[in-house]
Amino acid sequence: QGTHSSPAFNKISLCISGYALRCYTCEQSPFLCRTNLTCSYEEDACLQIRFGMYNICWKMSQCTTEQVANYFNADSFRFLCCQRDLCNKSLNTMVSTVPLAISAMTGIWMMFL
């Protein structure tokens, strides 16, 4: 039998070791974000969303297109969730919702031809 660690154990070990994730944190900044923050232990990811350009601490379990869209009340945006210190600076690997919306609209439009 192998050893397994539970999410609760992982959170406890992170707290005991004193480690907390650091993320860039800016709201609606048109410039490169240079401010960073130590996240709370519940926030285990950094989020960057190109919708007014937000960089914040986030929960990895909430890094879905639906949950990010609901939180920011956004339809078309790009976002990135990552779990390394100060990893939410680059826009190169963001998930985009724009192509999904365009392909859905194209499919609907073609049904009426």
PyMOL commands that set and color helices and strands:
alter all, ss='L'
color gray80, all
select helices_A, chain A and resi 7-17+60-62+65-72+98-111
alter helices_A, ss='H'
color red, helices_A
select strands_A, chain A and resi 22-24+36-38+45-50+54-58+78-82+95-96
alter strands_A, ss='S'
color yellow, strands_A
deselect
rebuild
show_as cartoon
